[in-house]
Structures are given as structure tokens and as C-alpha cells.
Amino acid sequence: MLRNPVAIALYRLIHPDLGIRLATLSSRISRRHSVPEPHLADRVYREVAVPAFGAGHDVVVLGHLHLPTLREEGGKAMVILGDWLVSHTYLRVEESKLHLERFTS
């Protein structure tokens, strides 16, 4: 619905203050109802990381996938950062070692 040209045209007609509120609400609702695909990390590893490793990269870092993952195999690593709003995860690199951390206050 959000990518529908009619919806986009209608969205442009409303005041920006209301538009921001609608976008925020839509994002929150979407986050609550979206469940990551069970084998998403494996699929991303096969389809994104392995080709990157084949091209000579040692580390692949991905964002915007709400599934915090650190997978290291054979001296290569794939990191899916997760997200800051729900899982509060971030990547720490220390002495060439990768650590997927969770922020706690």
C-alpha cells in the first residue's frame, strides 16, 4: 500500500506535520507485525556474503535487516547489525575481532 502511486499522490496533499505522524505510526505498526523469515540469515549468507567472499572480501556488514547475526567461518565473517530501536544492537571491532553487542542503559 505504501508504494502505491495513488497513496503516494494522496500523501503529498496533506500537511507535513500530519504526514510525519502518519509515517511514524505506519512504521511502528509495521515493526510490530513483521517477523523475520526464519532462515533469513542463512539465505543472506549464501546470496550476499559468499559471493562477496569470493570477490576477495573478508567481512560483510549488513544493516536494515532486523535480525542481529554474527557468523564467522573459515576466517570470513558476516554481520547483520539488527536494529537500534528494538534489539539495540551494534558492532564493536576491537583488535581485529568482531563483537555484536547489545546496548543496555
Backbone as JSON Lines, residues from 0, in Angstrom:
{"i":0,"aa":"M","n":[0.82,-1.19,0.0],"ca":[0.0,0.0,0.0],"c":[0.87,1.26,0.0]}
{"i":1,"aa":"L","n":[1.96,1.25,0.73],"ca":[2.78,2.45,0.86],"c":[3.52,2.82,-0.42]}
{"i":2,"aa":"R","n":[3.7,1.86,-1.31],"ca":[4.39,2.14,-2.57],"c":[3.43,2.38,-3.73]}
{"i":3,"aa":"N","n":[2.15,2.34,-3.44],"ca":[1.13,2.54,-4.45],"c":[1.16,4.0,-4.92]}
{"i":4,"aa":"P","n":[1.21,4.26,-6.22],"ca":[1.27,5.63,-6.73],"c":[0.11,6.52,-6.27]}
{"i":5,"aa":"V","n":[-1.08,5.96,-6.13],"ca":[-2.23,6.74,-5.67],"c":[-2.02,7.15,-4.21]}
{"i":6,"aa":"A","n":[-1.57,6.21,-3.38],"ca":[-1.32,6.52,-1.97],"c":[-0.24,7.59,-1.84]}
{"i":7,"aa":"I","n":[0.79,7.49,-2.66],"ca":[1.87,8.49,-2.62],"c":[1.34,9.86,-3.02]}
{"i":8,"aa":"A","n":[0.52,9.91,-4.07],"ca":[-0.05,11.2,-4.51],"c":[-0.93,11.8,-3.41]}
{"i":9,"aa":"L","n":[-1.73,10.98,-2.75],"ca":[-2.59,11.48,-1.67],"c":[-1.75,11.95,-0.48]}
{"i":10,"aa":"Y","n":[-0.69,11.23,-0.18],"ca":[0.19,11.6,0.94],"c":[0.8,12.99,0.71]}
{"i":11,"aa":"R","n":[1.12,13.29,-0.53],"ca":[1.72,14.59,-0.86],"c":[0.75,15.75,-0.66]}
{"i":12,"aa":"L","n":[-0.54,15.46,-0.6],"ca":[-1.54,16.51,-0.45],"c":[-1.74,16.95,1.0]}
{"i":13,"aa":"I","n":[-1.28,16.16,1.96],"ca":[-1.52,16.51,3.36],"c":[-0.35,17.34,3.92]}
{"i":14,"aa":"H","n":[-0.61,18.03,5.0],"ca":[0.4,18.87,5.64],"c":[1.55,18.01,6.16]}
{"i":15,"aa":"P","n":[2.8,18.49,6.05],"ca":[3.96,17.7,6.5],"c":[3.89,17.24,7.97]}
{"i":16,"aa":"D","n":[3.34,18.07,8.86],"ca":[3.24,17.66,10.27],"c":[2.38,16.41,10.41]}
{"i":17,"aa":"L","n":[1.27,16.36,9.71],"ca":[0.4,15.18,9.74],"c":[1.07,14.01,9.02]}
{"i":18,"aa":"G","n":[1.76,14.31,7.93],"ca":[2.46,13.26,7.18],"c":[3.51,12.56,8.02]}
{"i":19,"aa":"I","n":[4.25,13.31,8.83],"ca":[5.27,12.71,9.7],"c":[4.61,11.81,10.74]}
{"i":20,"aa":"R","n":[3.5,12.26,11.3],"ca":[2.78,11.44,12.29],"c":[2.28,10.13,11.66]}
{"i":21,"aa":"L","n":[1.72,10.23,10.46],"ca":[1.24,9.03,9.77],"c":[2.38,8.07,9.44]}
{"i":22,"aa":"A","n":[3.51,8.62,8.99],"ca":[4.66,7.77,8.66],"c":[5.2,7.08,9.9]}
{"i":23,"aa":"T","n":[5.27,7.79,11.01],"ca":[5.76,7.2,12.25],"c":[4.83,6.1,12.73]}
{"i":24,"aa":"L","n":[3.53,6.36,12.7],"ca":[2.55,5.35,13.1],"c":[2.64,4.12,12.21]}
{"i":25,"aa":"S","n":[2.73,4.32,10.91],"ca":[2.82,3.21,9.97],"c":[4.08,2.39,10.23]}
{"i":26,"aa":"S","n":[5.17,3.05,10.51],"ca":[6.43,2.35,10.8],"c":[6.33,1.51,12.06]}
{"i":27,"aa":"R","n":[5.73,2.06,13.1],"ca":[5.57,1.32,14.36],"c":[4.68,0.09,14.18]}
{"i":28,"aa":"I","n":[3.59,0.26,13.47],"ca":[2.68,-0.86,13.23],"c":[3.38,-1.93,12.41]}
{"i":29,"aa":"S","n":[4.12,-1.52,11.4],"ca":[4.84,-2.47,10.55],"c":[5.86,-3.25,11.36]}
{"i":30,"aa":"R","n":[6.6,-2.57,12.24],"ca":[7.6,-3.24,13.07],"c":[6.98,-4.28,13.99]}
{"i":31,"aa":"R","n":[5.82,-3.97,14.53],"ca":[5.15,-4.9,15.45],"c":[4.69,-6.17,14.75]}
{"i":32,"aa":"H","n":[4.33,-6.04,13.48],"ca":[3.75,-7.18,12.77],"c":[4.73,-7.89,11.85]}
{"i":33,"aa":"S","n":[5.94,-7.36,11.71],"ca":[6.87,-8.03,10.82],"c":[7.7,-9.04,11.59]}
{"i":34,"aa":"V","n":[7.74,-10.23,11.08],"ca":[8.51,-11.32,11.68],"c":[9.57,-11.71,10.68]}
{"i":35,"aa":"P","n":[10.86,-11.66,11.08],"ca":[11.9,-12.04,10.13],"c":[11.72,-13.48,9.64]}
{"i":36,"aa":"E","n":[12.0,-13.68,8.39],"ca":[11.98,-15.02,7.8],"c":[12.89,-15.92,8.63]}
{"i":37,"aa":"P","n":[12.45,-17.13,8.99],"ca":[13.22,-17.98,9.9],"c":[14.67,-18.24,9.47]}
{"i":38,"aa":"H","n":[14.88,-18.41,8.18],"ca":[16.23,-18.73,7.7],"c":[16.85,-17.57,6.94]}
{"i":39,"aa":"L","n":[16.45,-16.35,7.28],"ca":[16.93,-15.17,6.57],"c":[18.44,-15.04,6.64]}
{"i":40,"aa":"A","n":[19.02,-15.25,7.81],"ca":[20.48,-15.12,7.95],"c":[21.21,-16.11,7.06]}
{"i":41,"aa":"D","n":[20.71,-17.34,6.98],"ca":[21.34,-18.34,6.11],"c":[21.23,-17.94,4.64]}
{"i":42,"aa":"R","n":[20.07,-17.43,4.27],"ca":[19.86,-17.0,2.88],"c":[20.77,-15.83,2.52]}
{"i":43,"aa":"V","n":[20.86,-14.86,3.42],"ca":[21.73,-13.7,3.18],"c":[23.18,-14.15,3.1]}
{"i":44,"aa":"Y","n":[23.56,-15.09,3.94],"ca":[24.93,-15.6,3.91],"c":[25.23,-16.21,2.53]}
{"i":45,"aa":"R","n":[24.33,-17.07,2.05],"ca":[24.52,-17.73,0.75],"c":[24.5,-16.74,-0.41]}
{"i":46,"aa":"E","n":[23.5,-15.83,-0.39],"ca":[23.27,-14.98,-1.56],"c":[24.08,-13.69,-1.58]}
{"i":47,"aa":"V","n":[24.54,-13.22,-0.42],"ca":[25.26,-11.96,-0.36],"c":[26.7,-12.16,0.11]}
{"i":48,"aa":"A","n":[26.88,-12.82,1.26],"ca":[28.21,-12.93,1.84],"c":[29.14,-13.83,1.03]}
{"i":49,"aa":"V","n":[28.67,-15.02,0.67],"ca":[29.54,-15.95,-0.06],"c":[30.06,-15.35,-1.36]}
{"i":50,"aa":"P","n":[29.21,-14.7,-2.18],"ca":[29.76,-14.05,-3.38],"c":[30.77,-12.93,-3.04]}
{"i":51,"aa":"A","n":[30.51,-12.2,-1.96],"ca":[31.46,-11.15,-1.56],"c":[32.78,-11.76,-1.11]}
{"i":52,"aa":"F","n":[32.72,-12.87,-0.39],"ca":[33.95,-13.56,0.0],"c":[34.7,-14.02,-1.24]}
{"i":53,"aa":"G","n":[33.96,-14.54,-2.22],"ca":[34.57,-14.98,-3.47],"c":[35.24,-13.85,-4.23]}
{"i":54,"aa":"A","n":[34.75,-12.63,-4.03],"ca":[35.34,-11.45,-4.68],"c":[36.52,-10.89,-3.9]}
{"i":55,"aa":"G","n":[36.88,-11.57,-2.79],"ca":[38.06,-11.16,-2.04],"c":[37.81,-10.43,-0.74]}
{"i":56,"aa":"H","n":[36.58,-10.25,-0.33],"ca":[36.27,-9.56,0.92],"c":[36.32,-10.54,2.09]}
{"i":57,"aa":"D","n":[36.77,-10.06,3.23],"ca":[36.85,-10.9,4.42],"c":[35.66,-10.71,5.36]}
{"i":58,"aa":"V","n":[35.05,-9.53,5.3],"ca":[33.94,-9.21,6.2],"c":[32.82,-8.55,5.39]}
{"i":59,"aa":"V","n":[31.59,-8.97,5.65],"ca":[30.41,-8.37,5.04],"c":[29.54,-7.87,6.18]}
{"i":60,"aa":"V","n":[29.23,-6.57,6.16],"ca":[28.4,-5.97,7.19],"c":[27.13,-5.46,6.53]}
{"i":61,"aa":"L","n":[25.98,-5.9,7.06],"ca":[24.69,-5.5,6.5],"c":[23.85,-4.82,7.56]}
{"i":62,"aa":"G","n":[23.07,-3.87,7.14],"ca":[22.15,-3.19,8.04],"c":[20.73,-3.37,7.53]}
{"i":63,"aa":"H","n":[19.79,-2.88,8.28],"ca":[18.37,-2.81,7.95],"c":[17.65,-4.15,7.96]}
{"i":64,"aa":"L","n":[18.35,-5.2,8.28],"ca":[17.69,-6.5,8.46],"c":[17.55,-6.68,9.96]}
{"i":65,"aa":"H","n":[16.37,-6.79,10.45],"ca":[16.12,-6.78,11.88],"c":[16.36,-8.14,12.51]}
{"i":66,"aa":"L","n":[17.56,-8.66,12.28],"ca":[17.92,-9.99,12.75],"c":[19.4,-9.99,13.11]}
{"i":67,"aa":"P","n":[19.77,-9.53,14.31],"ca":[21.18,-9.43,14.67],"c":[21.89,-10.78,14.52]}
{"i":68,"aa":"T","n":[22.96,-10.79,13.73],"ca":[23.68,-12.03,13.45],"c":[25.16,-11.75,13.3]}
{"i":69,"aa":"L","n":[25.98,-12.6,13.89],"ca":[27.42,-12.6,13.65],"c":[27.77,-14.04,13.29]}
{"i":70,"aa":"R","n":[28.18,-14.25,12.05],"ca":[28.52,-15.59,11.58],"c":[29.95,-15.56,11.06]}
{"i":71,"aa":"E","n":[30.81,-16.35,11.68],"ca":[32.22,-16.42,11.29],"c":[32.55,-17.85,10.88]}
{"i":72,"aa":"E","n":[33.11,-17.97,9.7],"ca":[33.5,-19.29,9.19],"c":[34.75,-19.14,8.33]}
{"i":73,"aa":"G","n":[35.73,-19.99,8.59],"ca":[36.92,-20.03,7.75],"c":[37.64,-18.7,7.61]}
{"i":74,"aa":"G","n":[37.69,-17.92,8.67],"ca":[38.38,-16.64,8.62],"c":[37.59,-15.52,7.96]}
{"i":75,"aa":"K","n":[36.36,-15.79,7.6],"ca":[35.48,-14.79,6.99],"c":[34.33,-14.53,7.95]}
{"i":76,"aa":"A","n":[33.72,-13.34,7.85],"ca":[32.63,-13.01,8.77],"c":[31.52,-12.25,8.06]}
{"i":77,"aa":"M","n":[30.3,-12.56,8.46],"ca":[29.13,-11.8,8.02],"c":[28.45,-11.26,9.27]}
{"i":78,"aa":"V","n":[28.15,-9.97,9.25],"ca":[27.47,-9.34,10.37],"c":[26.19,-8.71,9.85]}
{"i":79,"aa":"I","n":[25.07,-9.05,10.5],"ca":[23.81,-8.34,10.27],"c":[23.59,-7.54,11.54]}
{"i":80,"aa":"L","n":[23.62,-6.23,11.43],"ca":[23.61,-5.36,12.6],"c":[22.34,-5.42,13.42]}
{"i":81,"aa":"G","n":[21.25,-5.83,12.85],"ca":[19.98,-5.8,13.58],"c":[19.4,-4.41,13.49]}
{"i":82,"aa":"D","n":[18.95,-3.88,14.6],"ca":[18.41,-2.53,14.58],"c":[18.59,-1.89,15.95]}
{"i":83,"aa":"W","n":[18.59,-0.6,15.97],"ca":[18.81,0.13,17.2],"c":[17.53,0.28,18.0]}
{"i":84,"aa":"L","n":[16.39,0.38,17.34],"ca":[15.14,0.69,18.02],"c":[14.58,-0.47,18.83]}
{"i":85,"aa":"V","n":[14.73,-1.69,18.37],"ca":[14.13,-2.84,19.05],"c":[15.18,-3.68,19.75]}
{"i":86,"aa":"S","n":[16.19,-4.13,19.02],"ca":[17.18,-5.02,19.64],"c":[18.37,-4.28,20.23]}
{"i":87,"aa":"H","n":[18.54,-3.01,19.92],"ca":[19.61,-2.17,20.5],"c":[20.99,-2.77,20.25]}
{"i":88,"aa":"T","n":[21.22,-3.29,19.04],"ca":[22.49,-3.94,18.74],"c":[23.4,-3.03,17.93]}
{"i":89,"aa":"Y","n":[24.7,-3.27,18.1],"ca":[25.72,-2.53,17.37],"c":[26.95,-3.41,17.24]}
{"i":90,"aa":"L","n":[27.83,-3.05,16.32],"ca":[29.05,-3.81,16.09],"c":[30.22,-3.1,16.75]}
{"i":91,"aa":"R","n":[31.01,-3.86,17.5],"ca":[32.24,-3.34,18.09],"c":[33.4,-4.12,17.49]}
{"i":92,"aa":"V","n":[34.41,-3.4,17.0],"ca":[35.6,-4.03,16.44],"c":[36.76,-3.68,17.36]}
{"i":93,"aa":"E","n":[37.39,-4.72,17.88],"ca":[38.49,-4.49,18.81],"c":[39.6,-5.5,18.51]}
{"i":94,"aa":"E","n":[40.78,-4.97,18.23],"ca":[41.94,-5.8,17.91],"c":[41.59,-6.83,16.84]}
{"i":95,"aa":"S","n":[40.99,-6.36,15.76],"ca":[40.61,-7.19,14.61],"c":[39.57,-8.26,14.92]}
{"i":96,"aa":"K","n":[38.91,-8.17,16.06],"ca":[37.85,-9.11,16.4],"c":[36.51,-8.39,16.37]}
{"i":97,"aa":"L","n":[35.5,-9.08,15.88],"ca":[34.16,-8.52,15.77],"c":[33.31,-8.97,16.95]}
{"i":98,"aa":"H","n":[32.55,-8.03,17.5],"ca":[31.66,-8.31,18.62],"c":[30.32,-7.66,18.33]}
{"i":99,"aa":"L","n":[29.28,-8.46,18.24],"ca":[27.93,-7.91,18.08],"c":[27.39,-7.7,19.49]}
{"i":100,"aa":"E","n":[27.21,-6.45,19.86],"ca":[26.86,-6.08,21.22],"c":[25.41,-5.6,21.3]}
{"i":101,"aa":"R","n":[24.86,-5.71,22.5],"ca":[23.53,-5.18,22.79],"c":[23.68,-4.06,23.82]}
{"i":102,"aa":"F","n":[23.18,-2.87,23.48],"ca":[23.29,-1.74,24.39],"c":[22.31,-1.9,25.55]}
{"i":103,"aa":"T","n":[22.81,-1.72,26.74],"ca":[21.95,-1.68,27.94],"c":[22.28,-0.41,28.7]}
{"i":104,"aa":"S","n":[21.27,0.25,29.18],"ca":[21.5,1.52,29.87],"c":[21.85,1.33,31.32]}
